[in-house]
Amino acid sequence: MLLWLTMDKEDLPTNERSIFMQKNELKYWIAFSHIDSIGPQKIKLLTAHFPDLATAWLANAHELKWSRMSEKDIFAINAGRDALDPDQLLEKIERLNISAITVQDTAYPRRLKEIHSPPSVLYIKGTLPEHLDLALAVVGTRKTSAYGRTVTPTLIGALARTGVLIVSGLALGIDALAHQATLDAGGQTVGVLGCGLDAAYPVTNRRLAEEIISHGGALVSEYPPGTQPLPQHFPARNRIISGMSRGVLVIEGGEDSGSLITAKYAIDQNREVLAVPGNIMSDTSVGPNNLIKMGAKAVTSAADVLAALDLELAEQYRENSTVIPASPDEEKLLDCIGHEPTHIDEIIQKSKLNTSIINSTLTMMEMKGIVRHLGGMYYARTR
């Protein structure tokens, strides 16, 4: 597989040439994501001006200036070219079992793509569940009260059992309770990190992170491997939590809680904001109670959430999601593809099927929602 990175694409068989070209372009998206000052808006300018990011990566200062890059941006890109090797960066994420999809990829979450300044590259560990249209963001304080520790498992467990997908930030407190309650109910959940996916942060949630992946969920981040959990990353991370979801549910939070930042993003993104009312004498109830006063929907049961987000059909979706292979070829491919990303090379090797049959069968399975292409020729089961 890594030999492709040094081969000329014309030396490859026709069916593998497109795979080479996808990987060849992806590595430049990954490289640009390592340059701090070149964020989603700058990437949008580059993709509007150049035919692809491979061309942009190799462009001279004059060409970059025509793409509306500032002198500072040009300096940062030149410094990045000197310090970064796109081939090595791609090899690194593959070695870490991390996949990456770009905002131009069909596998990129639809709702997230619609927000202002969506991440140019989304790094994924595990499998993005297919039913992102049934996603609810759950946020709250790290310093939970006994009330929050009771409400969260009860409410989120009931929602997860109907098939609602829970998105949160894998932080201590309400986030961790929401993820764990989803897993305990047999549901799937997505954790959005404010650091690289190779960093175990917070360390106390490492086992929870592993369980999220093993239960068919995912960890995602816009930050490449090696990125530390710096304070400024978490407010930006919150726009992804709300952006992936139909709405945001705030369970507990103080007056200046970070969960209120997520609620603000939700409002800006035209998402529904919901809040669990709390004891008026408790500091952790100030945030959600204030949100309710400002127009957020008060939630006291799972039914309230389902009604507010038009998710009454979530349970029916879950009941109808059992996979029945339509052919022996589908059955063979399902045996080769798990909930974690599986590269096409491994599928070819394990299935022993003809490459053209694999390609056509995978296409049909994607259309039926059985498997999903995660980008970079990685596939995963969605059910």
C-alpha positions as CSV (number, residue, x, y, z in Angstrom):
1,M,0.0,0.0,0.0
2,L,2.7,2.5,1.0
3,L,4.5,1.6,-2.3
4,W,1.9,3.6,-4.1
5,L,3.2,6.8,-2.5
6,T,6.4,6.4,-4.5
7,M,5.1,4.9,-7.7
8,D,4.0,6.9,-10.8
9,K,0.3,6.6,-11.1
10,E,0.7,5.5,-14.8
11,D,2.4,2.3,-13.5
12,L,-0.7,1.3,-11.6
13,P,-3.6,-0.9,-13.0
14,T,-6.6,1.2,-14.1
15,N,-8.8,0.1,-11.1
16,E,-6.1,1.2,-8.6
17,R,-5.2,4.5,-10.4
18,S,-8.2,6.4,-8.9
19,I,-7.3,5.2,-5.4
20,F,-3.8,6.5,-5.9
21,M,-5.1,9.9,-7.1
22,Q,-7.5,10.2,-4.1
23,K,-4.7,9.4,-1.6
24,N,-2.4,11.7,-3.5
25,E,-4.8,14.7,-3.1
26,L,-5.8,13.8,0.5
27,K,-2.2,14.1,1.7
28,Y,-2.1,17.8,0.7
29,W,-5.3,18.5,2.6
30,I,-3.7,16.8,5.6
31,A,-0.5,18.8,5.2
32,F,-2.5,22.1,5.1
33,S,-4.3,21.2,8.2
34,H,-1.0,21.2,10.0
35,I,-0.5,24.9,9.3
36,D,-2.3,26.7,12.1
37,S,-3.0,29.9,10.3
38,I,-4.5,28.2,7.3
39,G,-8.0,27.4,8.5
40,P,-11.2,26.5,6.7
41,Q,-11.8,30.0,5.2
42,K,-8.2,30.1,3.8
43,I,-8.6,26.6,2.4
44,K,-11.8,27.7,0.7
45,L,-9.9,30.5,-1.0
46,L,-7.2,28.1,-2.1
47,T,-9.7,25.5,-3.5
48,A,-11.5,28.3,-5.3
49,H,-8.4,29.5,-7.1
50,F,-6.4,26.4,-7.7
51,P,-7.6,23.2,-9.4
52,D,-6.6,21.2,-6.3
53,L,-4.6,21.5,-3.1
54,A,-1.7,19.6,-4.6
55,T,-1.3,22.5,-7.0
56,A,-1.7,25.0,-4.1
57,W,0.9,23.2,-2.0
58,L,3.5,23.6,-4.8
59,A,2.5,27.2,-5.8
60,N,5.0,30.0,-5.7
61,A,4.5,33.2,-3.7
62,H,3.1,35.1,-6.7
63,E,0.5,32.4,-7.4
64,L,-0.5,32.2,-3.7
65,K,-1.0,36.0,-3.6
66,W,-3.4,35.8,-6.5
67,S,-5.5,33.4,-4.4
68,R,-5.9,36.2,-1.8
69,M,-3.4,34.8,0.6
70,S,-1.7,37.5,2.8
71,E,2.0,37.9,3.1
72,K,1.7,36.2,6.6
73,D,-0.2,33.3,5.0
74,I,2.4,32.9,2.3
75,F,5.1,32.8,4.8
76,A,3.3,30.2,6.9
77,I,2.7,28.0,3.8
78,N,6.3,28.2,2.7
79,A,7.4,27.4,6.3
80,G,5.0,24.4,6.2
81,R,6.4,23.1,3.0
82,D,9.9,23.2,4.4
83,A,8.9,21.4,7.6
84,L,6.2,18.9,6.5
85,D,6.3,15.9,4.2
86,P,2.7,15.1,3.0
87,D,3.6,11.5,2.3
88,Q,4.8,11.0,5.8
89,L,1.8,12.7,7.3
90,L,-0.6,10.4,5.4
91,E,1.5,7.4,6.4
92,K,1.3,8.5,10.1
93,I,-2.5,8.7,10.3
94,E,-2.8,5.3,8.6
95,R,-0.3,3.9,11.1
96,L,-2.5,5.3,13.9
97,N,-5.6,3.7,12.4
98,I,-7.0,7.2,11.8
99,S,-8.9,8.1,8.6
100,A,-9.5,11.5,7.2
101,I,-12.2,13.0,5.0
102,T,-12.3,16.4,3.5
103,V,-15.2,18.8,3.2
104,Q,-15.4,17.9,-0.5
105,D,-15.9,14.2,0.3
106,T,-19.4,12.6,-0.1
107,A,-18.8,10.9,3.3
108,Y,-18.5,14.2,5.1
109,P,-21.4,14.7,7.5
110,R,-24.1,16.6,5.7
111,R,-25.3,18.9,8.5
112,L,-21.7,19.8,9.5
113,K,-21.0,20.8,5.9
114,E,-23.8,23.3,6.0
115,I,-22.4,25.4,8.9
116,H,-20.2,28.5,8.6
117,S,-16.6,27.5,8.4
118,P,-16.9,23.7,8.6
119,P,-13.6,21.8,9.2
120,S,-11.6,21.4,6.0
121,V,-10.5,18.0,7.2
122,L,-12.2,15.8,9.7
123,Y,-10.0,13.1,11.3
124,I,-11.9,10.0,12.4
125,K,-11.1,7.1,14.7
126,G,-13.7,4.4,14.6
127,T,-16.8,4.6,12.4
128,L,-19.1,7.6,11.8
129,P,-22.5,6.1,12.3
130,E,-24.8,6.2,9.3
131,H,-27.7,7.7,11.2
132,L,-26.2,11.2,11.8
133,D,-29.6,12.6,10.8
134,L,-30.7,11.3,14.2
135,A,-28.0,13.1,16.1
136,L,-28.5,15.1,19.3
137,A,-25.7,17.0,21.0
138,V,-25.6,16.7,24.7
139,V,-23.4,19.2,26.7
140,G,-23.1,20.3,30.3
141,T,-20.8,21.1,33.2
142,R,-17.7,19.1,34.2
143,K,-18.7,19.6,37.9
144,T,-22.0,17.7,38.0
145,S,-24.4,17.7,40.9
146,A,-26.3,14.6,42.2
147,Y,-29.2,15.9,40.2
148,G,-27.2,15.9,36.9
149,R,-25.7,12.5,37.6
150,T,-29.3,11.1,38.0
151,V,-31.0,13.0,35.1
152,T,-28.3,12.3,32.5
153,P,-28.3,8.5,32.4
154,T,-32.1,8.4,32.7
155,L,-32.8,10.8,29.9
156,I,-30.0,9.9,27.5
157,G,-30.4,6.2,28.1
158,A,-34.1,6.5,27.1
159,L,-33.2,8.5,24.0
160,A,-30.4,6.1,22.9
161,R,-32.8,3.1,23.2
162,T,-35.0,4.8,20.5
163,G,-32.0,5.0,18.1
164,V,-31.0,8.7,18.8
165,L,-27.3,9.2,18.2
166,I,-25.6,11.1,20.9
167,V,-22.8,13.6,20.1
168,S,-20.7,15.1,22.9
169,G,-17.2,16.3,23.8
170,L,-15.8,13.4,25.8
171,A,-15.1,15.8,28.6
172,L,-15.5,14.9,32.3
173,G,-19.0,15.4,33.8
174,I,-22.1,15.5,31.7
175,D,-20.3,14.7,28.5
176,A,-18.9,11.4,29.9
177,L,-22.2,10.5,31.5
178,A,-24.0,11.0,28.2
179,H,-21.5,8.9,26.3
180,Q,-21.6,6.1,28.9
181,A,-25.4,6.1,29.2
182,T,-25.7,5.7,25.4
183,L,-23.3,2.7,25.4
184,D,-25.1,1.2,28.3
185,A,-28.4,1.4,26.4
186,G,-26.8,-0.3,23.3
187,G,-26.7,3.0,21.3
188,Q,-23.9,4.7,19.3
189,T,-22.2,7.9,20.2
190,V,-19.6,10.3,18.7
191,G,-17.0,12.1,20.8
192,V,-15.6,15.4,19.4
193,L,-12.2,16.2,20.7
194,G,-10.3,19.5,21.0
195,C,-6.9,17.8,20.2
196,G,-5.4,15.2,18.0
197,L,-7.0,11.8,18.1
198,D,-3.7,10.3,19.2
199,A,-3.9,12.2,22.5
200,A,-5.8,10.6,25.4
201,Y,-7.6,13.6,26.8
202,P,-8.8,13.6,29.4
203,V,-6.7,10.5,30.4
204,T,-9.5,9.3,32.8
205,N,-11.8,8.9,29.7
206,R,-9.4,6.7,27.8
207,R,-11.4,3.5,28.4
208,L,-14.6,5.3,27.5
209,A,-13.1,6.4,24.2
210,E,-12.2,2.8,23.4
211,E,-15.7,1.7,24.2
212,I,-17.2,4.3,21.9
213,I,-15.2,3.0,19.0
214,S,-15.7,-0.7,19.8
215,H,-19.5,-0.1,20.0
216,G,-19.6,1.2,16.4
217,G,-19.1,4.9,17.2
218,A,-16.3,7.4,16.5
219,L,-14.0,10.0,17.8
220,V,-13.6,13.0,15.5
221,S,-11.4,16.1,15.5
222,E,-10.4,18.8,13.1
223,Y,-7.0,18.8,14.6
224,P,-4.3,16.5,13.2
225,P,-2.5,13.9,15.3
226,G,0.1,15.5,17.5
227,T,-2.1,18.5,18.4
228,Q,-2.2,19.2,22.1
229,P,-5.5,20.0,24.0
230,L,-4.9,23.8,24.2
231,P,-7.7,25.9,25.8
232,Q,-8.4,27.8,22.5
233,H,-9.3,24.6,20.7
234,F,-12.4,23.8,22.8
235,P,-14.6,26.7,21.9
236,A,-13.9,25.9,18.2
237,R,-14.6,22.2,18.9
238,N,-18.0,23.1,20.2
239,R,-19.2,24.3,16.7
240,I,-18.6,20.8,15.4
241,I,-20.6,19.2,18.3
242,S,-23.6,21.4,17.5
243,G,-23.0,21.4,13.7
244,M,-23.2,17.6,13.5
245,S,-26.6,17.5,15.3
246,R,-30.2,18.4,14.9
247,G,-30.2,20.2,18.2
248,V,-28.3,20.8,21.5
249,L,-29.5,19.6,24.9
250,V,-27.9,21.4,27.9
251,I,-28.3,19.5,31.1
252,E,-26.3,21.4,33.6
253,G,-24.0,24.4,33.4
254,G,-23.0,27.5,35.3
255,E,-23.6,31.1,34.1
256,D,-20.3,31.1,32.2
257,S,-20.3,27.4,31.3
258,G,-18.6,26.3,28.0
259,S,-21.9,24.4,27.2
260,L,-23.5,27.8,26.7
261,I,-20.9,28.4,23.9
262,T,-22.2,25.3,22.2
263,A,-25.8,26.6,22.7
264,K,-24.8,29.9,21.0
265,Y,-23.3,28.0,18.1
266,A,-26.5,26.0,17.8
267,I,-28.6,29.2,17.5
268,D,-26.2,30.6,14.9
269,Q,-26.5,27.3,13.0
270,N,-30.3,27.3,13.2
271,R,-30.3,24.2,15.4
272,E,-32.9,23.6,18.2
273,V,-31.7,24.5,21.7
274,L,-33.2,22.4,24.6
275,A,-32.4,22.5,28.3
276,V,-33.2,20.5,31.4
277,P,-34.6,22.8,34.1
278,G,-32.8,22.6,37.4
279,N,-33.0,23.7,41.0
280,I,-33.1,27.5,41.2
281,M,-30.8,27.4,44.2
282,S,-28.0,25.4,42.4
283,D,-25.2,27.1,40.5
284,T,-25.2,24.3,37.9
285,S,-28.8,25.1,37.0
286,V,-28.2,28.8,36.1
287,G,-27.1,28.1,32.5
288,P,-30.0,25.9,31.4
289,N,-32.6,27.9,33.4
290,N,-31.4,31.1,31.7
291,L,-31.6,29.4,28.3
292,I,-35.2,28.4,29.0
293,K,-36.0,32.0,29.9
294,M,-34.5,33.1,26.6
295,G,-36.6,30.6,24.6
296,A,-35.0,27.2,24.8
297,K,-37.4,24.3,25.0
298,A,-37.7,22.9,28.5
299,V,-37.1,19.1,28.6
300,T,-38.3,16.8,31.3
301,S,-38.5,13.5,29.4
302,A,-37.1,11.7,26.3
303,A,-40.5,12.3,24.6
304,D,-40.0,16.0,24.9
305,V,-36.7,15.7,22.9
306,L,-38.2,13.4,20.3
307,A,-41.1,15.8,19.7
308,A,-38.9,18.9,19.6
309,L,-36.5,17.5,17.1
310,D,-39.1,15.5,15.0
311,L,-37.3,12.2,16.0
312,E,-40.4,10.1,16.7
313,L,-39.3,7.8,13.9
314,A,-35.9,7.1,15.4
315,E,-37.0,3.8,17.0
316,Q,-38.6,2.6,13.8
317,Y,-35.3,3.4,12.0
318,R,-33.4,1.3,14.5
319,E,-35.7,-1.7,14.2
320,N,-35.4,-1.7,10.4
321,S,-31.6,-1.4,10.3
322,T,-30.8,-5.2,10.5
323,V,-28.5,-6.1,7.6
324,I,-29.5,-9.1,5.4
325,P,-27.0,-9.7,2.6
326,A,-28.6,-9.7,-0.8
327,S,-26.0,-12.0,-2.4
328,P,-23.1,-14.2,-1.6
329,D,-20.7,-11.4,-2.7
330,E,-22.3,-9.0,-0.2
331,E,-22.0,-11.6,2.5
332,K,-18.3,-12.1,1.8
333,L,-17.7,-8.4,1.9
334,L,-19.6,-8.0,5.2
335,D,-17.4,-10.6,6.7
336,C,-14.3,-8.5,5.7
337,I,-15.6,-5.1,6.8
338,G,-16.2,-4.2,10.5
339,H,-17.3,-1.1,12.2
340,E,-13.8,0.3,12.3
341,P,-12.2,1.6,9.0
342,T,-11.1,-1.2,6.6
343,H,-8.9,-0.3,3.7
344,I,-9.7,-1.6,0.2
345,D,-6.4,-3.5,0.1
346,E,-7.5,-5.6,3.1
347,I,-10.9,-6.2,1.6
348,I,-9.4,-7.4,-1.6
349,Q,-7.0,-9.7,0.3
350,K,-9.6,-11.2,2.6
351,S,-12.5,-11.6,0.2
352,K,-10.5,-13.2,-2.6
353,L,-13.1,-11.6,-5.0
354,N,-12.4,-10.0,-8.3
355,T,-11.6,-6.3,-8.0
356,S,-14.4,-5.3,-10.4
357,I,-16.9,-7.4,-8.4
358,I,-15.7,-5.8,-5.2
359,N,-16.1,-2.2,-6.6
360,S,-19.6,-2.8,-8.0
361,T,-20.8,-4.6,-4.9
362,L,-19.4,-2.0,-2.5
363,T,-21.2,0.7,-4.6
364,M,-24.5,-1.2,-4.2
365,M,-23.9,-1.6,-0.5
366,E,-23.2,2.1,-0.1
367,M,-26.4,2.9,-2.0
368,K,-28.4,0.7,0.4
369,G,-26.6,2.2,3.4
370,I,-25.0,-1.0,4.5
371,V,-21.4,0.3,4.3
372,R,-19.9,3.8,4.0
373,H,-16.9,5.1,2.2
374,L,-14.9,7.1,4.7
375,G,-12.5,8.6,2.3
376,G,-9.0,7.4,1.4
377,M,-10.5,4.1,0.2
378,Y,-11.5,3.1,3.8
379,Y,-14.8,1.4,4.3
380,A,-16.9,0.6,7.4
381,R,-20.1,-1.1,8.2
382,T,-22.9,1.3,9.2
383,R,-25.1,-1.2,11.0
